[in-house]
Amino acid sequence: SREILQHSPQVDSIKSALTKRVLDMLSKMAKKDPDKYQQFWDSFGSVLKEGPVEDPSNQEKVAELLRFATTKSDSNTQDQSLDQYIERMPEGQEKIYYIIGDSSTVVRKSPLLEAFKSKGYEVLLLTDRIDEWLMSNLTEFREKQFQDVARGELPDLDKDEKADKSEDEKKEDSALIERVKKYLGDRVSEVRESHRLVDSPACLVIGEQDMGLQMRRIMEPAGQAVPETKPILELNLKHPLVKRVEDTAEEEIFGDLTEILFDQARLSVGEQLDDPVSYVSRINKLLFSV
């Protein structure tokens, strides 16, 4: 019966041998005939991405065969290996960075990439539905840890760029952050200064242990219980719009500007606004006041 075969040592031995043979064959193909392997990846790449999760014993071998689109080029073709990524890592980069999103357009234009681009750090662009599940199980490769650019704090990113601030500047920054947090209330779990942003005024990130947006979109329609999480709003305190928010004393205008910052941050990660009409109205009011 099937149950007997599933618990048979002989079947397990055959399975292990066949898996090793197939992985070795694919590895040789990837090295000797990259174009042929690319054709294989284009057809079965999303299936192969299940390997590191379903077969932890062969996780390293399967990871060698994975291919990704990256910020190295404008192409959306998944043709870059993790070994190639590590070879190109500049001095000072300690982790393998990646970003997850619904489409190549969203992830390529994400404000979360601004600091990485300025430092010359390459980022893996993950847009397949299986990617967040994959990365939640694939934690390192060649002793390099993976890091989601939209998750948690990134102390390694700004460790060399923390400018010395006067006590007055620190108090002003702290006052603005507290004021924005008080206005947004329980819509965010935290408001803090961003070291991810260069050109954008604000962005949303998720906590270190929180479920990502892609996984939530998969689980919710399936009727599975999804833990309630709130995003973290990060502010680029050097941006002119954030400076204008800081200098605004009138509460109504302060509220409008804060709402615009928050809604723009939501849009940049691919979220839908609950009230797009109000967003447009606030933008128009801001334009008329210029």
Secondary structure as GFF3:
##gff-version 3
##sequence-region A 1 290
A	DSSP	alpha_helix	2	6	.	.	.	ID=ss1
A	DSSP	alpha_helix	9	32	.	.	.	ID=ss2
A	DSSP	alpha_helix	34	48	.	.	.	ID=ss3
A	DSSP	alpha_helix	51	54	.	.	.	ID=ss4
A	DSSP	three_ten_helix	56	58	.	.	.	ID=ss5
A	DSSP	alpha_helix	59	65	.	.	.	ID=ss6
A	DSSP	beta_strand	69	70	.	.	.	ID=ss7
A	DSSP	alpha_helix	82	88	.	.	.	ID=ss8
A	DSSP	beta_strand	96	100	.	.	.	ID=ss9
A	DSSP	alpha_helix	104	108	.	.	.	ID=ss10
A	DSSP	three_ten_helix	111	113	.	.	.	ID=ss11
A	DSSP	alpha_helix	114	119	.	.	.	ID=ss12
A	DSSP	beta_strand	123	126	.	.	.	ID=ss13
A	DSSP	alpha_helix	131	135	.	.	.	ID=ss14
A	DSSP	beta_strand	140	141	.	.	.	ID=ss15
A	DSSP	beta_strand	144	148	.	.	.	ID=ss16
A	DSSP	alpha_helix	167	184	.	.	.	ID=ss17
A	DSSP	three_ten_helix	185	187	.	.	.	ID=ss18
A	DSSP	beta_strand	190	193	.	.	.	ID=ss19
A	DSSP	beta_strand	202	205	.	.	.	ID=ss20
A	DSSP	alpha_helix	213	219	.	.	.	ID=ss21
A	DSSP	beta_strand	232	235	.	.	.	ID=ss22
A	DSSP	alpha_helix	240	247	.	.	.	ID=ss23
A	DSSP	alpha_helix	251	268	.	.	.	ID=ss24
A	DSSP	alpha_helix	276	289	.	.	.	ID=ss25
###
